[in-house]
Amino acid sequence: MENLVIRLGSTTNDPVHWLVWSGHEQEIIASGVLENAEQLSSLSQRAGQRPITALVPGCDFLLKWVTLPAKASRKVLSAIPFMLEEDLSSDIGDHFFALGDRQAEQQAVAVVNHNKMQDWLSAIQAANLYCDKMLPDILALPYQEDTWSLVTLGQQAIVRQDQWQGLQGDMSWVLPAIEHFAKQQTVPLKIANYSGENIAALANVTAEDQPLDMPMQLLATGALKSQFNLLQGVYKPNTRSTGKWRQWRVAAVLAVVALLVTLVDKNIELNRLEQQSDELTAQMHAEFKRAFPDLRRPINIRRVMETNMAKLENGGGSVSMLAVMSQLADAFASSDVKPQTIRFDSTRSELRMQAVASKFEQLELFKRLAEEKGFEVQQGAINSKDDQVIGSLSIRS
């Protein structure tokens, strides 16, 4: 499965790092950095139907372990905000409390200001993206007992100190903070270094250099493995509808006509349906005229329809138009390319069409997806009109 992972900043003006990761191939499909959150809409085509995981800065969170009774009830869990009231600088009503793992009597809690959550989610929704999962970036780093993990993203340092604790911020203060902490320890502080920074010079620090993968790759793989999700309670996402209407002009007309013919052929037994039957008959002939404008109105429309559909299905060639359209269904849906006119040459097993898209890249995506299905695609003239791109395509099986 492919996933889109984005790392948002503390404000909408901060850079946004993103990466498309293939779990099956264990490789990066695409990656980049946006100038700010207002450019998130540029990722809508990248997102497609891929699940989206959002990483947010760990500096905006308070991560705490809360001791609970052995058999804590839901009522006790609802009291967690009051247990942490002294650790907060503002009213508990201003904060969101997300529950993480529970180990014996210890409950992990992530605390973040409601305004922050709403800002992140609003930026994602404004870009017409759907976020399935969200978590602090420090929890996406590898966890090793008695060892910290460090990675840098631009000028930002992200540190995981243990299972439920970390640091995140500008390197100018994070690295000195690490050294200050290390100096207080009786034994050297071990740090798994994924950053490439020279931290061996820090006092009382033992650096364990790790493979230098792309920082977002390290964060993405960790985020996808993590079971924690901030999107719970009031922020729990609604189930996304994955169904889409797919429109093909000729195929849709034929489907409507076939449905109407079937309805007309039925023996209507109730008087209240007689008027509806007359209306459907008139609509059937109108749709037949749209599908086959060169044919005169037939007496036996069913037989004529069956004959013409058989011609479309076979056409004297080894490949039918409907079979070609069926195999291209995913390419149309994924690229958002729509056919304007369609002609099928059965002798050459060739589909010729004029297609319309909002961007040139969508026509290129359709061509690539069709070729992956085994088709030969030749691209003809391409014109731009009214914020749309219209291109001629020849597709052979």
C-alpha positions in Angstrom: 0.0 0.0 0.0 1.1 3.6 -0.7 0.8 6.3 1.9 1.2 10.1 1.8 2.9 11.3 5.0 3.1 15.1 5.6 4.9 16.9 8.4 3.2 20.2 9.3 4.8 23.1 11.2 3.7 24.8 14.4 2.1 27.6 12.3 0.7 27.7 8.8 3.7 29.8 7.6 6.2 27.0 8.4 7.5 24.7 5.7 5.6 21.4 5.1 7.6 18.3 4.3 5.9 15.4 2.5 6.7 12.0 1.2 4.8 9.2 -0.7 6.0 5.8 0.7 5.3 2.4 -0.8 5.1 -0.1 2.0 5.0 -3.0 -0.5 8.1 -1.9 -2.4 9.7 -0.3 0.6 10.7 2.7 -1.4 10.0 6.4 -1.9 7.6 7.2 -4.7 7.9 11.0 -4.4 8.9 13.6 -1.9 9.3 17.4 -1.5 8.9 20.5 0.7 6.1 23.1 0.4 6.8 26.7 1.4 3.8 26.8 3.8 0.5 25.1 4.6 -1.4 27.2 2.1 0.3 25.1 -0.7 -1.1 21.8 0.7 -3.7 21.8 -2.1 -0.9 21.0 -4.5 -0.8 17.6 -3.0 -4.4 16.6 -3.8 -3.3 14.8 -7.0 -0.5 13.1 -5.1 -2.9 12.0 -2.4 -5.5 10.4 -4.7 -7.0 7.5 -2.7 -3.8 7.1 -0.6 -4.2 7.2 3.2 -2.8 10.3 4.7 -0.8 10.5 7.9 0.1 13.9 9.4 3.0 14.5 11.7 2.9 17.6 13.9 5.7 19.2 15.9 6.4 17.6 19.3 7.2 21.0 20.8 3.5 21.7 20.9 2.7 18.7 23.1 2.9 17.7 26.7 3.5 13.9 26.9 2.9 12.5 30.3 2.4 9.2 32.1 -0.5 9.3 34.6 -0.9 6.7 37.4 -4.4 5.2 37.6 -6.1 2.7 39.8 -5.7 -1.0 38.8 -9.2 -1.2 37.4 -9.8 2.4 36.3 -13.3 3.1 35.1 -14.3 5.4 32.3 -15.2 8.0 35.0 -11.6 7.8 36.2 -10.2 8.3 32.7 -12.4 11.4 32.3 -10.7 12.9 35.4 -7.2 12.7 33.7 -7.3 16.4 32.7 -7.7 17.5 36.3 -4.8 15.2 37.3 -2.6 17.2 34.9 -3.9 20.7 35.7 -0.8 21.8 37.5 1.4 20.9 34.5 -0.6 23.2 32.2 -0.1 27.0 31.8 -3.7 27.6 30.8 -7.2 26.3 31.5 -7.7 22.6 31.0 -10.7 23.5 28.8 -8.3 24.9 26.3 -6.6 21.6 25.8 -7.2 18.3 24.1 -6.2 15.1 26.0 -5.5 12.0 23.8 -4.9 8.6 25.4 -2.0 6.5 24.3 -0.8 3.1 25.5 -1.5 1.8 29.0 1.1 -0.2 30.8 -0.1 -1.7 34.1 -1.3 1.3 36.1 0.5 3.9 33.9 -1.6 5.6 31.2 0.1 7.6 28.4 -1.5 11.0 27.7 -0.7 13.5 25.0 -1.9 17.1 25.7 -2.2 19.8 23.0 -4.0 23.1 22.7 -7.4 22.8 20.9 -6.4 25.8 18.7 -3.4 23.9 17.4 -5.4 20.8 16.5 -8.0 23.0 14.8 -5.3 24.9 12.8 -3.7 21.7 11.6 -7.0 20.1 10.6 -8.3 23.2 9.0 -5.2 23.5 6.8 -5.7 19.9 5.7 -9.4 20.3 5.1 -8.9 23.6 3.2 -6.6 21.6 0.8 -9.4 19.0 0.2 -7.3 16.4 1.8 -8.5 13.7 4.2 -6.3 12.8 7.2 -6.6 9.3 8.5 -4.0 9.6 11.3 -2.0 12.2 13.2 0.7 12.0 15.8 3.6 14.0 17.2 6.8 13.7 15.1 8.9 12.6 18.1 6.8 9.4 18.4 7.7 8.5 14.8 11.4 8.1 15.6 12.8 4.6 16.4 12.6 3.7 20.1 15.5 1.9 21.8 15.6 1.4 25.6 18.2 3.5 27.3 19.1 5.2 24.0 17.8 8.5 22.5 17.1 8.9 18.8 18.0 12.0 16.9 17.1 13.2 13.4 17.2 16.6 11.7 14.7 18.1 9.3 15.9 21.3 7.8 17.0 23.4 10.8 14.8 21.4 13.1 16.1 18.7 15.5 13.7 15.9 16.6 14.7 13.8 19.6 13.0 10.7 21.1 14.1 10.3 24.6 12.1 7.2 25.6 8.8 5.5 24.8 6.7 8.6 25.6 9.0 11.6 25.7 11.1 13.8 23.4 12.4 17.1 22.3 11.7 19.1 19.1 12.9 22.5 18.1 15.7 24.5 16.4 19.1 22.8 16.5 20.6 26.0 17.9 19.1 25.2 21.3 18.2 21.4 21.1 21.9 20.3 20.8 23.1 22.4 23.7 20.1 21.2 25.7 21.1 17.6 25.0 24.7 18.3 26.1 23.5 20.1 29.3 21.4 17.0 30.2 24.2 14.6 29.4 26.6 16.5 31.7 24.3 15.8 34.7 24.5 12.0 34.1 26.9 9.6 35.8 27.3 7.5 32.6 27.5 8.7 29.0 24.2 9.4 27.2 23.8 7.1 24.3 22.2 8.6 21.2 21.3 6.8 17.9 22.3 9.4 15.4 20.2 9.4 12.2 21.0 13.0 11.4 24.6 13.1 10.1 25.4 15.8 12.6 28.7 15.5 14.5 27.3 15.0 18.0 30.3 13.0 19.2 31.8 16.3 20.2 29.0 16.9 22.8 30.2 16.3 26.4 29.4 12.9 28.0 27.6 11.7 24.8 28.1 8.4 23.0 27.0 8.7 19.4 25.9 5.5 17.6 25.8 6.5 13.9 22.9 5.0 12.0 22.2 4.6 8.2 21.5 8.1 6.8 18.2 7.6 5.1 16.1 10.6 4.1 14.7 12.1 7.3 11.1 12.0 6.1 11.6 8.3 5.1 12.6 7.5 8.7 9.7 9.5 10.1 7.2 8.1 7.6 8.1 4.4 8.3 7.9 5.1 12.1 4.6 6.9 11.8 3.0 4.1 9.8 4.1 1.5 12.4 2.9 3.6 15.4 -0.5 2.5 16.9 -1.1 6.0 18.4 -3.5 8.4 16.7 -4.3 11.9 18.0 -7.6 11.8 15.9 -9.8 10.4 18.7 -12.7 11.8 20.7 -14.0 15.0 19.3 -11.4 14.8 16.5 -12.2 11.3 15.4 -12.6 11.4 11.6 -15.7 10.4 9.8 -15.5 7.4 7.5 -14.5 8.5 4.0 -16.7 7.5 1.2 -14.6 5.9 -1.5 -17.3 5.6 -4.2 -17.2 7.9 -7.3 -19.4 8.3 -10.2 -17.6 7.5 -13.4 -19.1 8.9 -16.6 -18.4 7.6 -20.1 -20.8 9.2 -22.6 -21.5 6.3 -25.0 -21.3 3.6 -22.4 -23.6 5.6 -20.1 -26.2 6.1 -22.8 -26.2 2.4 -23.7 -26.6 1.5 -20.1 -29.6 3.8 -19.6 -31.2 2.6 -22.8 -30.8 -1.1 -21.8 -32.3 -0.3 -18.4 -35.3 1.5 -20.0 -35.9 -1.4 -22.5 -35.9 -3.9 -19.6 -38.3 -1.7 -17.7 -40.7 -1.3 -20.7 -40.6 -5.1 -21.4 -41.9 -5.8 -18.0 -45.7 -6.4 -17.6 -46.9 -3.5 -15.7 -49.8 -4.8 -13.5 -50.7 -1.8 -11.4 -52.7 1.1 -12.9 -50.7 3.7 -11.0 -47.6 2.8 -13.1 -49.2 3.3 -16.5 -48.3 6.9 -16.7 -44.8 6.2 -15.6 -44.6 3.5 -18.3 -45.5 6.0 -21.0 -42.9 8.5 -19.8 -40.2 5.8 -19.7 -41.1 4.8 -23.3 -40.7 8.3 -24.5 -37.4 8.7 -22.7 -36.2 5.4 -24.1 -36.7 6.6 -27.7 -35.0 9.9 -26.9 -32.0 8.1 -25.4 -32.0 5.7 -28.4 -31.8 8.7 -30.7 -28.9 10.1 -28.7 -27.0 6.8 -28.9 -27.8 6.1 -32.6 -28.7 9.4 -34.3 -28.3 7.9 -37.8 -30.9 5.2 -37.3 -34.6 5.8 -37.9 -37.0 5.1 -35.1 -37.4 1.3 -35.1 -40.6 -0.7 -34.5 -38.8 -3.3 -32.4 -36.4 -1.1 -30.5 -35.2 -4.0 -28.3 -34.1 -6.1 -31.3 -32.3 -3.1 -32.9 -30.6 -2.3 -29.6 -29.4 -5.9 -29.3 -28.1 -5.8 -32.8 -26.2 -2.5 -32.4 -24.8 -3.5 -29.0 -23.5 -6.7 -30.5 -21.8 -4.6 -33.2 -20.2 -2.5 -30.5 -19.2 -5.6 -28.6 -17.7 -7.5 -31.5 -17.5 -5.2 -34.5 -15.7 -7.8 -36.6 -12.5 -7.5 -34.6 -11.0 -9.5 -31.8 -11.4 -6.6 -29.3 -14.6 -4.8 -28.4 -15.0 -1.1 -27.6 -16.8 -2.0 -24.3 -14.0 -4.3 -23.3 -11.4 -1.6 -24.0 -13.4 1.0 -22.0 -13.8 -1.5 -19.2 -10.0 -2.0 -19.0 -9.4 1.8 -19.1 -11.8 2.5 -16.3 -9.2 2.8 -13.6 -7.0 5.0 -15.8 -10.0 7.4 -16.3 -10.8 7.4 -12.6 -7.3 7.9 -11.3 -6.3 10.6 -13.8 -9.7 12.5 -13.8 -9.6 12.6 -17.6 -13.0 12.6 -19.3 -13.7 11.6 -22.9 -15.5 14.2 -25.1 -15.8 12.2 -28.3 -15.1 8.5 -28.9 -14.7 6.5 -32.1 -13.8 2.8 -32.3 -12.1 1.2 -35.3 -12.8 -2.5 -34.9 -10.6 -3.5 -37.8 -7.6 -1.9 -36.1 -8.8 -2.5 -32.6 -8.2 1.2 -32.0 -10.1 3.7 -29.8 -9.8 7.3 -30.9 -11.0 10.0 -28.6 -10.8 13.6 -27.7 -10.3 13.9 -23.9 -10.5 16.8 -21.6 -8.6 17.4 -18.3 -7.8 20.3 -16.0 -4.1 19.9 -16.4 -1.6 18.6 -18.9 -0.2 16.3 -16.3 -3.5 14.4 -16.0 -3.3 13.5 -19.7 0.2 12.2 -19.1 -1.0 10.2 -16.1 -3.8 8.7 -18.2 -1.3 7.7 -20.9 1.0 6.1 -18.4 -1.8 4.2 -16.7 -3.2 3.0 -20.0 0.3 1.8 -21.1 0.7 -0.1 -17.9 -2.5 -2.0 -18.8 -0.8 -3.1 -22.1 -2.2 -0.5 -24.5 -0.3 1.5 -27.1 -1.1 5.2 -26.7 -0.3 7.8 -29.2 -0.9 11.5 -28.2 -2.0 13.9 -30.9 -2.7 17.6 -30.8 -3.2 19.2 -27.4 -5.0 22.6 -26.9 -5.8 24.7 -23.9 -9.2 26.3 -23.6 -11.1 27.9 -20.7 -8.7 26.6 -18.1 -9.0 23.1 -19.6 -6.6 20.9 -21.7 -8.1 19.1 -24.6 -6.0 16.4 -26.3 -6.4 13.7 -29.0 -5.5 10.2 -28.1 -5.3 7.0 -30.1 -5.4 3.8 -28.1 -4.6 0.4 -29.5 -5.0 -2.9 -27.7 
